[in-house]
Amino acid sequence: MVLFSVSAAAQIGNRYEVFAGGGMANAKSDAGMMNAIPHFQAGIKFRVSLRQGWGQTGMLQYEGLYLNTGLTLLNKGYEWKINKYGGYTKQTFDGSIKALYLDFPLHFGYLLKVSDKVSVFAEGGGYVGLGLTGKLKGTIAYDGRVLEEYSNNCFSTDDGDPTVHRSEYGVGIAGGVDINSNITITLGHDWGFTKFGNEFFLSPQHRKIYLTVGYRF
C-alpha cells in the first residue's frame, strides 16, 4: 500500500509529509492500565487524495476524502510496580518495557477547508507494527531489599520464549489542522489489539496518545 501511495503521489503531483512529535505510551493489561512512559515518534506520510481539483491559483488542491499511509518510527512500552504479600513478607516487582517499533498505518480521512489558509481533517484506520529492538528492565525485592536485578532484550530470552512479540496490529484515530497546505498539527490515539506479552506480564496491549507537527513538501 505504501508503494501504491508513492506511485500515485508522483503521478498526480501530490506531496509527502515529514513529521515528529510525542506523547505518552502505555498498555492495557488483564489487571488494568499500566504506568505510562514518554512517547516519541517521527516518520513520513503520503496523503493520496481521492478527489482532486484545481484552485484559482493554479495549484492542485486536495479536499474531501483521502488515503493516508506511510512509515512511523516510534517507541512503545510501559512501566509497572506490583506488590504481593506472603505472610509477613512484602514482595515488590518493579520494571519497564521500552521498545522501538516501525509502524505502517493505513487511514481513510476527510479534509475540510474552512478558510483560504486553514483546513481541518479527521481520519481513522488500522496499522501493523514491527518491533525492532527493546529492553526489559526490572528488580525483585523482598521487604525493600533488592534480591535480583535484570535487563535483557525484550524480544528474545535465553529459553527462546520472547517476553514481547515483534509483530503487532491495531487501530487508530487522528484529527488536526492543515495550515497553508504545508504545516499540519495532528492529535491522535492508537489502540493495539495484539496481546504482545506473556502471561507473567498480564497479556498487555499497546496504547498511545500523541501530538505531532508535520511539514508537507
FIKOLZA-1660 file (N, C-alpha, C; in steps of 0.1 Angstrom, whole numbers, plus 5000, padded with zeros to 4 digits):
% residues 217
   i   px   py   pz ch aa at
   1 5008 4988 5000  A  M  N
   1 5000 5000 5000  A  M CA
   1 5009 5013 5000  A  M  C
   2 5020 5012 5007  A  V  N
   2 5029 5023 5007  A  V CA
   2 5035 5026 4993  A  V  C
   3 5039 5015 4986  A  L  N
   3 5044 5017 4973  A  L CA
   3 5033 5022 4963  A  L  C
   4 5021 5018 4965  A  F  N
   4 5010 5023 4957  A  F CA
   4 5008 5038 4960  A  F  C
   5 5009 5042 4972  A  S  N
   5 5007 5056 4976  A  S CA
   5 5018 5065 4970  A  S  C
   6 5031 5060 4970  A  V  N
   6 5042 5068 4965  A  V CA
   6 5040 5070 4950  A  V  C
   7 5036 5059 4943  A  S  N
   7 5034 5059 4929  A  S CA
   7 5023 5069 4925  A  S  C
   8 5012 5068 4933  A  A  N
   8 5000 5077 4930  A  A CA
   8 5004 5091 4932  A  A  C
   9 5011 5094 4943  A  A  N
   9 5015 5108 4946  A  A CA
   9 5024 5114 4935  A  A  C
  10 5033 5105 4930  A  A  N
  10 5042 5110 4919  A  A CA
  10 5034 5113 4906  A  A  C
  11 5023 5106 4904  A  Q  N
  11 5016 5107 4891  A  Q CA
  11 5007 5120 4892  A  Q  C
  12 5001 5123 4904  A  I  N
  12 4992 5134 4904  A  I CA
  12 4997 5146 4910  A  I  C
  13 5011 5146 4913  A  G  N
  13 5017 5158 4919  A  G CA
  13 5015 5160 4933  A  G  C
  14 5010 5150 4941  A  N  N
  14 5008 5151 4955  A  N CA
  14 5022 5152 4962  A  N  C
  15 5021 5157 4974  A  R  N
  15 5033 5159 4982  A  R CA
  15 5034 5149 4994  A  R  C
  16 5046 5147 4999  A  Y  N
  16 5047 5139 5011  A  Y CA
  16 5050 5148 5023  A  Y  C
  17 5048 5142 5034  A  E  N
  17 5049 5150 5047  A  E CA
  17 5059 5143 5056  A  E  C
  18 5068 5151 5062  A  V  N
  18 5076 5146 5073  A  V CA
  18 5071 5151 5086  A  V  C
  19 5072 5144 5097  A  F  N
  19 5066 5148 5109  A  F CA
  19 5073 5142 5121  A  F  C
  20 5071 5149 5133  A  A  N
  20 5077 5144 5145  A  A CA
  20 5069 5149 5157  A  A  C
  21 5070 5142 5168  A  G  N
  21 5062 5146 5179  A  G CA
  21 5063 5136 5190  A  G  C
  22 5054 5137 5200  A  G  N
  22 5055 5128 5211  A  G CA
  22 5042 5128 5219  A  G  C
  23 5042 5121 5230  A  G  N
  23 5030 5120 5239  A  G CA
  23 5033 5110 5250  A  G  C
  24 5024 5101 5252  A  M  N
  24 5025 5091 5263  A  M CA
  24 5021 5077 5257  A  M  C
  25 5030 5067 5260  A  A  N
  25 5027 5053 5257  A  A CA
  25 5023 5045 5269  A  A  C
  26 5015 5036 5267  A  N  N
  26 5010 5028 5279  A  N CA
  26 5006 5014 5274  A  N  C
  27 5000 5006 5282  A  A  N
  27 4995 4993 5279  A  A CA
  27 4983 4990 5287  A  A  C
  28 4973 4983 5282  A  K  N
  28 4961 4978 5289  A  K CA
  28 4964 4963 5291  A  K  C
  29 4963 4959 5304  A  S  N
  29 4965 4945 5307  A  S CA
  29 4953 4939 5313  A  S  C
  30 4954 4926 5317  A  D  N
  30 4943 4919 5324  A  D CA
  30 4941 4926 5337  A  D  C
  31 4951 4933 5343  A  A  N
  31 4949 4939 5356  A  A CA
  31 4946 4954 5355  A  A  C
  32 4943 4959 5343  A  G  N
  32 4940 4973 5341  A  G CA
  32 4951 4980 5333  A  G  C
  33 4951 4993 5334  A  M  N
  33 4962 5001 5328  A  M CA
  33 4975 5001 5336  A  M  C
  34 4986 5000 5328  A  M  N
  34 4999 5000 5335  A  M CA
  34 5003 5015 5336  A  M  C
  35 5015 5017 5340  A  N  N
  35 5020 5031 5342  A  N CA
  35 5026 5036 5328  A  N  C
  36 5023 5048 5324  A  A  N
  36 5027 5053 5311  A  A CA
  36 5042 5058 5311  A  A  C
  37 5048 5058 5299  A  I  N
  37 5061 5063 5297  A  I CA
  37 5061 5074 5286  A  I  C
  38 5071 5083 5286  A  P  N
  38 5071 5092 5275  A  P CA
  38 5072 5085 5261  A  P  C
  39 5066 5091 5251  A  H  N
  39 5065 5085 5238  A  H CA
  39 5070 5095 5228  A  H  C
  40 5077 5091 5218  A  F  N
  40 5081 5099 5207  A  F CA
  40 5078 5092 5194  A  F  C
  41 5077 5099 5183  A  Q  N
  41 5075 5093 5170  A  Q CA
  41 5079 5103 5159  A  Q  C
  42 5084 5097 5148  A  A  N
  42 5088 5105 5137  A  A CA
  42 5086 5097 5124  A  A  C
  43 5084 5103 5113  A  G  N
  43 5083 5095 5101  A  G CA
  43 5079 5103 5089  A  G  C
  44 5073 5096 5079  A  I  N
  44 5069 5102 5067  A  I CA
  44 5055 5097 5063  A  I  C
  45 5047 5106 5058  A  K  N
  45 5033 5103 5054  A  K CA
  45 5031 5106 5039  A  K  C
  46 5022 5098 5033  A  F  N
  46 5018 5101 5019  A  F CA
  46 5003 5102 5019  A  F  C
  47 4998 5114 5016  A  R  N
  47 4984 5116 5016  A  R CA
  47 4979 5116 5001  A  R  C
  48 4971 5106 4998  A  V  N
  48 4966 5105 4984  A  V CA
  48 4952 5109 4984  A  V  C
  49 4949 5120 4977  A  S  N
  49 4935 5125 4976  A  S CA
  49 4927 5116 4967  A  S  C
  50 4915 5113 4972  A  L  N
  50 4905 5106 4964  A  L CA
  50 4896 5115 4956  A  L  C
  51 4899 5128 4957  A  R  N
  51 4892 5138 4949  A  R CA
  51 4901 5150 4947  A  R  C
  52 4904 5153 4935  A  Q  N
  52 4913 5164 4932  A  Q CA
  52 4906 5175 4925  A  Q  C
  53 4911 5188 4926  A  G  N
  53 4905 5199 4919  A  G CA
  53 4915 5210 4918  A  G  C
  54 4914 5218 4907  A  W  N
  54 4923 5229 4905  A  W CA
  54 4918 5242 4912  A  W  C
  55 4926 5249 4920  A  G  N
  55 4922 5261 4926  A  G CA
  55 4924 5273 4917  A  G  C
  56 4920 5285 4922  A  Q  N
  56 4921 5297 4914  A  Q CA
  56 4936 5301 4912  A  Q  C
  57 4944 5296 4920  A  T  N
  57 4959 5300 4919  A  T CA
  57 4966 5291 4909  A  T  C
  58 4959 5281 4904  A  G  N
  58 4966 5271 4895  A  G CA
  58 4972 5260 4903  A  G  C
  59 4972 5260 4916  A  M  N
  59 4978 5249 4924  A  M CA
  59 4968 5238 4926  A  M  C
  60 4973 5226 4926  A  L  N
  60 4964 5214 4928  A  L CA
  60 4960 5214 4942  A  L  C
  61 4947 5214 4945  A  Q  N
  61 4942 5214 4959  A  Q CA
  61 4936 5201 4962  A  Q  C
  62 4936 5197 4975  A  Y  N
  62 4930 5185 4979  A  Y CA
  62 4920 5187 4990  A  Y  C
  63 4908 5183 4987  A  E  N
  63 4897 5184 4997  A  E CA
  63 4889 5171 4996  A  E  C
  64 4881 5169 5007  A  G  N
  64 4873 5157 5007  A  G CA
  64 4880 5145 5012  A  G  C
  65 4876 5134 5006  A  L  N
  65 4882 5121 5011  A  L CA
  65 4896 5119 5006  A  L  C
  66 4904 5112 5015  A  Y  N
  66 4918 5109 5011  A  Y CA
  66 4923 5097 5018  A  Y  C
  67 4934 5091 5013  A  L  N
  67 4940 5080 5019  A  L CA
  67 4954 5084 5024  A  L  C
  68 4956 5080 5037  A  N  N
  68 4969 5084 5043  A  N CA
  68 4977 5072 5048  A  N  C
  69 4989 5071 5044  A  T  N
  69 4997 5060 5048  A  T CA
  69 5012 5064 5049  A  T  C
  70 5021 5056 5052  A  G  N
  70 5035 5060 5054  A  G CA
  70 5042 5050 5063  A  G  C
  71 5053 5056 5069  A  L  N
  71 5061 5048 5079  A  L CA
  71 5063 5057 5091  A  L  C
  72 5062 5050 5103  A  T  N
  72 5064 5057 5115  A  T CA
  72 5074 5050 5124  A  T  C
  73 5084 5057 5129  A  L  N
  73 5094 5051 5138  A  L CA
  73 5090 5056 5152  A  L  C
  74 5088 5048 5161  A  L  N
  74 5082 5052 5174  A  L CA
  74 5086 5042 5185  A  L  C
  75 5085 5047 5198  A  N  N
  75 5087 5038 5209  A  N CA
  75 5074 5035 5216  A  N  C
  76 5073 5023 5221  A  K  N
  76 5061 5018 5228  A  K CA
  76 5066 5012 5241  A  K  C
  77 5057 5010 5250  A  G  N
  77 5060 5003 5263  A  G CA
  77 5053 5008 5275  A  G  C
  78 5057 5004 5287  A  Y  N
  78 5050 5008 5299  A  Y CA
  78 5059 5004 5311  A  Y  C
  79 5055 5009 5322  A  E  N
  79 5062 5005 5335  A  E CA
  79 5052 4999 5344  A  E  C
  80 5057 4991 5354  A  W  N
  80 5048 4985 5364  A  W CA
  80 5054 4984 5377  A  W  C
  81 5046 4983 5387  A  K  N
  81 5050 4981 5401  A  K CA
  81 5039 4972 5408  A  K  C
  82 5043 4960 5411  A  I  N
  82 5034 4950 5417  A  I CA
  82 5039 4947 5431  A  I  C
  83 5030 4948 5440  A  N  N
  83 5033 4944 5454  A  N CA
  83 5025 4932 5457  A  N  C
  84 5031 4922 5463  A  K  N
  84 5025 4909 5467  A  K CA
  84 5029 4907 5482  A  K  C
  85 5019 4901 5489  A  Y  N
  85 5022 4898 5503  A  Y CA
  85 5020 4884 5506  A  Y  C
  86 5031 4878 5512  A  G  N
  86 5031 4864 5516  A  G CA
  86 5034 4863 5531  A  G  C
  87 5023 4862 5539  A  G  N
  87 5025 4862 5553  A  G CA
  87 5030 4876 5557  A  G  C
  88 5041 4877 5564  A  Y  N
  88 5047 4890 5568  A  Y CA
  88 5057 4896 5558  A  Y  C
  89 5058 4889 5546  A  T  N
  89 5068 4893 5536  A  T CA
  89 5061 4901 5525  A  T  C
  90 5067 4912 5522  A  K  N
  90 5062 4921 5510  A  K CA
  90 5071 4919 5499  A  K  C
  91 5066 4914 5488  A  Q  N
  91 5074 4912 5475  A  Q CA
  91 5070 4923 5466  A  Q  C
  92 5080 4929 5460  A  T  N
  92 5078 4940 5451  A  T CA
  92 5085 4937 5438  A  T  C
  93 5077 4939 5427  A  F  N
  93 5083 4937 5413  A  F CA
  93 5081 4950 5406  A  F  C
  94 5093 4956 5403  A  D  N
  94 5093 4969 5395  A  D CA
  94 5100 4966 5382  A  D  C
  95 5095 4973 5372  A  G  N
  95 5101 4971 5359  A  G CA
  95 5095 4979 5348  A  G  C
  96 5101 4978 5336  A  S  N
  96 5096 4985 5324  A  S CA
  96 5100 4978 5312  A  S  C
  97 5092 4980 5302  A  I  N
  97 5094 4975 5288  A  I CA
  97 5094 4988 5279  A  I  C
  98 5105 4990 5272  A  K  N
  98 5107 5001 5263  A  K CA
  98 5112 4996 5250  A  K  C
  99 5104 4997 5240  A  A  N
  99 5108 4991 5227  A  A CA
  99 5106 5000 5215  A  A  C
 100 5114 4999 5205  A  L  N
 100 5113 5007 5193  A  L CA
 100 5106 4999 5182  A  L  C
 101 5096 5005 5176  A  Y  N
 101 5088 4999 5166  A  Y CA
 101 5088 5007 5153  A  Y  C
 102 5085 5000 5142  A  L  N
 102 5083 5006 5129  A  L CA
 102 5068 5003 5125  A  L  C
 103 5060 5013 5125  A  D  N
 103 5045 5011 5122  A  D CA
 103 5042 5015 5108  A  D  C
 104 5032 5008 5102  A  F  N
 104 5027 5010 5088  A  F CA
 104 5012 5013 5089  A  F  C
 105 5009 5026 5091  A  P  N
 105 4994 5029 5092  A  P CA
 105 4987 5030 5078  A  P  C
 106 4974 5028 5079  A  L  N
 106 4966 5030 5067  A  L CA
 106 4953 5036 5072  A  L  C
 107 4951 5049 5069  A  H  N
 107 4940 5056 5074  A  H CA
 107 4932 5062 5062  A  H  C
 108 4919 5063 5064  A  F  N
 108 4910 5070 5055  A  F CA
 108 4905 5082 5062  A  F  C
 109 4905 5094 5055  A  G  N
 109 4901 5106 5062  A  G CA
 109 4894 5115 5053  A  G  C
 110 4890 5127 5059  A  Y  N
 110 4883 5137 5052  A  Y CA
 110 4889 5151 5056  A  Y  C
 111 4892 5159 5046  A  L  N
 111 4898 5172 5047  A  L CA
 111 4887 5182 5043  A  L  C
 112 4885 5192 5053  A  L  N
 112 4875 5202 5051  A  L CA
 112 4882 5216 5051  A  L  C
 113 4880 5223 5041  A  K  N
 113 4886 5237 5040  A  K CA
 113 4877 5247 5047  A  K  C
 114 4882 5254 5057  A  V  N
 114 4874 5263 5065  A  V CA
 114 4878 5278 5062  A  V  C
 115 4889 5280 5055  A  S  N
 115 4893 5294 5051  A  S CA
 115 4904 5292 5040  A  S  C
 116 4909 5303 5035  A  D  N
 116 4919 5302 5024  A  D CA
 116 4932 5296 5028  A  D  C
 117 4935 5296 5041  A  K  N
 117 4947 5291 5046  A  K CA
 117 4946 5280 5056  A  K  C
 118 4934 5277 5061  A  V  N
 118 4933 5267 5071  A  V CA
 118 4922 5256 5067  A  V  C
 119 4926 5244 5069  A  S  N
 119 4917 5232 5067  A  S CA
 119 4918 5224 5080  A  S  C
 120 4907 5216 5082  A  V  N
 120 4907 5207 5093  A  V CA
 120 4905 5193 5087  A  V  C
 121 4910 5183 5095  A  F  N
 121 4908 5169 5090  A  F CA
 121 4906 5160 5101  A  F  C
 122 4900 5148 5098  A  A  N
 122 4898 5137 5107  A  A CA
 122 4900 5124 5099  A  A  C
 123 4906 5114 5106  A  E  N
 123 4909 5102 5099  A  E CA
 123 4909 5090 5109  A  E  C
 124 4908 5078 5103  A  G  N
 124 4909 5066 5111  A  G CA
 124 4912 5054 5103  A  G  C
 125 4917 5044 5109  A  G  N
 125 4920 5032 5102  A  G CA
 125 4928 5022 5110  A  G  C
 126 4936 5014 5104  A  G  N
 126 4944 5004 5111  A  G CA
 126 4959 5006 5109  A  G  C
 127 4967 4998 5116  A  Y  N
 127 4981 4998 5114  A  Y CA
 127 4987 4984 5118  A  Y  C
 128 4998 4981 5112  A  V  N
 128 5006 4970 5117  A  V CA
 128 5020 4974 5121  A  V  C
 129 5025 4968 5131  A  G  N
 129 5038 4972 5136  A  G CA
 129 5048 4961 5137  A  G  C
 130 5061 4965 5136  A  L  N
 130 5072 4955 5137  A  L CA
 130 5082 4960 5147  A  L  C
 131 5084 4952 5157  A  G  N
 131 5094 4955 5168  A  G CA
 131 5108 4954 5163  A  G  C
 132 5116 4964 5165  A  L  N
 132 5130 4964 5161  A  L CA
 132 5140 4961 5172  A  L  C
 133 5139 4968 5183  A  T  N
 133 5148 4965 5194  A  T CA
 133 5141 4970 5207  A  T  C
 134 5145 4965 5218  A  G  N
 134 5138 4969 5231  A  G CA
 134 5145 4963 5243  A  G  C
 135 5142 4969 5254  A  K  N
 135 5148 4965 5267  A  K CA
 135 5137 4962 5277  A  K  C
 136 5139 4951 5284  A  L  N
 136 5131 4947 5296  A  L CA
 136 5140 4949 5308  A  L  C
 137 5136 4958 5317  A  K  N
 137 5144 4960 5329  A  K CA
 137 5135 4959 5341  A  K  C
 138 5141 4954 5353  A  G  N
 138 5133 4953 5364  A  G CA
 138 5141 4949 5377  A  G  C
 139 5134 4949 5388  A  T  N
 139 5140 4945 5401  A  T CA
 139 5130 4937 5408  A  T  C
 140 5135 4928 5416  A  I  N
 140 5126 4920 5426  A  I CA
 140 5132 4922 5440  A  I  C
 141 5123 4926 5448  A  A  N
 141 5127 4930 5462  A  A CA
 141 5118 4923 5472  A  A  C
 142 5123 4920 5484  A  Y  N
 142 5116 4915 5495  A  Y CA
 142 5118 4924 5507  A  Y  C
 143 5107 4929 5512  A  D  N
 143 5107 4939 5523  A  D CA
 143 5117 4950 5520  A  D  C
 144 5117 4955 5508  A  G  N
 144 5125 4966 5505  A  G CA
 144 5140 4963 5501  A  G  C
 145 5143 4950 5503  A  R  N
 145 5157 4946 5499  A  R CA
 145 5157 4940 5485  A  R  C
 146 5165 4946 5476  A  V  N
 146 5166 4941 5463  A  V CA
 146 5174 4928 5462  A  V  C
 147 5168 4918 5457  A  L  N
 147 5174 4905 5456  A  L CA
 147 5178 4902 5442  A  L  C
 148 5172 4908 5432  A  E  N
 148 5175 4905 5418  A  E CA
 148 5173 4917 5409  A  E  C
 149 5182 4920 5400  A  E  N
 149 5180 4930 5390  A  E CA
 149 5182 4923 5377  A  E  C
 150 5174 4927 5367  A  Y  N
 150 5176 4920 5354  A  Y CA
 150 5174 4931 5343  A  Y  C
 151 5181 4928 5331  A  S  N
 151 5180 4937 5320  A  S CA
 151 5183 4929 5307  A  S  C
 152 5174 4927 5298  A  N  N
 152 5177 4920 5286  A  N CA
 152 5168 4925 5274  A  N  C
 153 5171 4919 5263  A  N  N
 153 5163 4922 5251  A  N CA
 153 5149 4917 5253  A  N  C
 154 5139 4926 5252  A  C  N
 154 5125 4921 5254  A  C CA
 154 5120 4913 5243  A  C  C
 155 5127 4912 5231  A  F  N
 155 5122 4904 5220  A  F CA
 155 5128 4890 5220  A  F  C
 156 5136 4887 5229  A  S  N
 156 5142 4874 5230  A  S CA
 156 5147 4871 5244  A  S  C
 157 5146 4858 5248  A  T  N
 157 5152 4854 5261  A  T CA
 157 5160 4842 5259  A  T  C
 158 5167 4838 5269  A  D  N
 158 5176 4827 5268  A  D CA
 158 5169 4813 5265  A  D  C
 159 5157 4812 5270  A  D  N
 159 5150 4799 5267  A  D CA
 159 5142 4800 5254  A  D  C
 160 5143 4811 5246  A  G  N
 160 5137 4811 5233  A  G CA
 160 5123 4816 5233  A  G  C
 161 5117 4819 5245  A  D  N
 161 5103 4824 5246  A  D CA
 161 5104 4839 5248  A  D  C
 162 5100 4847 5238  A  P  N
 162 5101 4861 5239  A  P CA
 162 5092 4867 5249  A  P  C
 163 5096 4877 5256  A  T  N
 163 5088 4884 5265  A  T CA
 163 5078 4893 5257  A  T  C
 164 5082 4899 5246  A  V  N
 164 5073 4907 5238  A  V CA
 164 5074 4902 5223  A  V  C
 165 5063 4900 5217  A  H  N
 165 5062 4896 5203  A  H CA
 165 5066 4908 5194  A  H  C
 166 5073 4905 5183  A  R  N
 166 5077 4916 5174  A  R CA
 166 5065 4921 5166  A  R  C
 167 5056 4913 5162  A  S  N
 167 5045 4917 5153  A  S CA
 167 5034 4923 5162  A  S  C
 168 5027 4933 5157  A  E  N
 168 5016 4939 5164  A  E CA
 168 5007 4946 5154  A  E  C
 169 4994 4947 5158  A  Y  N
 169 4985 4954 5149  A  Y CA
 169 4974 4961 5158  A  Y  C
 170 4967 4971 5152  A  G  N
 170 4957 4978 5160  A  G CA
 170 4949 4988 5151  A  G  C
 171 4942 4997 5157  A  V  N
 171 4935 5007 5150  A  V CA
 171 4939 5021 5157  A  V  C
 172 4936 5031 5149  A  G  N
 172 4939 5045 5154  A  G CA
 172 4929 5055 5148  A  G  C
 173 4928 5066 5155  A  I  N
 173 4921 5078 5150  A  I CA
 173 4930 5090 5152  A  I  C
 174 4927 5100 5144  A  A  N
 174 4935 5112 5145  A  A CA
 174 4927 5124 5138  A  A  C
 175 4931 5136 5142  A  G  N
 175 4925 5148 5137  A  G CA
 175 4934 5159 5139  A  G  C
 176 4932 5170 5131  A  G  N
 176 4940 5181 5133  A  G CA
 176 4938 5193 5123  A  G  C
 177 4948 5201 5121  A  V  N
 177 4947 5213 5114  A  V CA
 177 4958 5213 5103  A  V  C
 178 4954 5218 5091  A  D  N
 178 4963 5219 5080  A  D CA
 178 4964 5234 5077  A  D  C
 179 4976 5240 5078  A  I  N
 179 4978 5254 5076  A  I CA
 179 4986 5257 5064  A  I  C
 180 4981 5265 5055  A  N  N
 180 4987 5269 5042  A  N CA
 180 4991 5257 5034  A  N  C
 181 4984 5246 5036  A  S  N
 181 4987 5234 5028  A  S CA
 181 5001 5229 5030  A  S  C
 182 5008 5233 5041  A  N  N
 182 5022 5229 5043  A  N CA
 182 5024 5224 5057  A  N  C
 183 5018 5231 5067  A  I  N
 183 5021 5227 5081  A  I CA
 183 5008 5220 5086  A  I  C
 184 5011 5209 5093  A  T  N
 184 5000 5201 5099  A  T CA
 184 5003 5199 5114  A  T  C
 185 4992 5200 5121  A  I  N
 185 4992 5197 5136  A  I CA
 185 4982 5186 5138  A  I  C
 186 4987 5174 5143  A  T  N
 186 4978 5162 5145  A  T CA
 186 4978 5157 5159  A  T  C
 187 4966 5154 5164  A  L  N
 187 4964 5148 5177  A  L CA
 187 4958 5134 5174  A  L  C
 188 4964 5123 5180  A  G  N
 188 4959 5110 5177  A  G CA
 188 4959 5101 5188  A  G  C
 189 4953 5089 5187  A  H  N
 189 4952 5079 5197  A  H CA
 189 4952 5065 5190  A  H  C
 190 4960 5056 5194  A  D  N
 190 4961 5043 5189  A  D CA
 190 4958 5032 5199  A  D  C
 191 4951 5022 5195  A  W  N
 191 4948 5010 5204  A  W CA
 191 4953 4998 5197  A  W  C
 192 4962 4991 5204  A  G  N
 192 4967 4978 5199  A  G CA
 192 4958 4967 5203  A  G  C
 193 4957 4957 5194  A  F  N
 193 4948 4946 5196  A  F CA
 193 4957 4933 5200  A  F  C
 194 4969 4933 5196  A  T  N
 194 4978 4922 5199  A  T CA
 194 4981 4921 5214  A  T  C
 195 4979 4909 5220  A  K  N
 195 4984 4907 5234  A  K CA
 195 4999 4903 5232  A  K  C
 196 5007 4913 5233  A  F  N
 196 5021 4911 5228  A  F CA
 196 5030 4905 5239  A  F  C
 197 5026 4904 5252  A  G  N
 197 5034 4899 5262  A  G CA
 197 5029 4885 5267  A  G  C
 198 5038 4879 5275  A  N  N
 198 5034 4866 5280  A  N CA
 198 5025 4868 5293  A  N  C
 199 5020 4857 5298  A  E  N
 199 5011 4858 5309  A  E CA
 199 5017 4864 5322  A  E  C
 200 5030 4863 5324  A  F  N
 200 5036 4869 5335  A  F CA
 200 5034 4884 5335  A  F  C
 201 5033 4890 5323  A  F  N
 201 5031 4905 5322  A  F CA
 201 5016 4908 5319  A  F  C
 202 5007 4899 5322  A  L  N
 202 4993 4901 5322  A  L CA
 202 4987 4905 5308  A  L  C
 203 4993 4899 5298  A  S  N
 203 4988 4900 5284  A  S CA
 203 4985 4914 5280  A  S  C
 204 4995 4923 5280  A  P  N
 204 4992 4937 5277  A  P CA
 204 4990 4940 5262  A  P  C
 205 4983 4951 5260  A  Q  N
 205 4981 4956 5246  A  Q CA
 205 4985 4971 5246  A  Q  C
 206 4992 4974 5235  A  H  N
 206 4997 4988 5234  A  H CA
 206 4986 4999 5234  A  H  C
 207 4989 5010 5240  A  R  N
 207 4981 5022 5239  A  R CA
 207 4990 5034 5237  A  R  C
 208 4986 5044 5230  A  K  N
 208 4994 5056 5230  A  K CA
 208 4985 5068 5225  A  K  C
 209 4989 5080 5230  A  I  N
 209 4983 5092 5226  A  I CA
 209 4994 5101 5222  A  I  C
 210 4992 5109 5211  A  Y  N
 210 5004 5117 5206  A  Y CA
 210 4999 5130 5199  A  Y  C
 211 5009 5139 5199  A  L  N
 211 5007 5152 5192  A  L CA
 211 5019 5154 5183  A  L  C
 212 5017 5156 5170  A  T  N
 212 5028 5157 5161  A  T CA
 212 5026 5170 5152  A  T  C
 213 5038 5175 5147  A  V  N
 213 5038 5186 5138  A  V CA
 213 5045 5182 5126  A  V  C
 214 5039 5184 5114  A  G  N
 214 5045 5180 5101  A  G CA
 214 5046 5191 5091  A  G  C
 215 5055 5188 5081  A  Y  N
 215 5056 5198 5070  A  Y CA
 215 5055 5190 5057  A  Y  C
 216 5047 5195 5048  A  R  N
 216 5045 5188 5035  A  R CA
 216 5053 5196 5024  A  R  C
 217 5060 5188 5017  A  F  N
 217 5068 5193 5006  A  F CA
 217 5061 5192 4992  A  F  C
% end
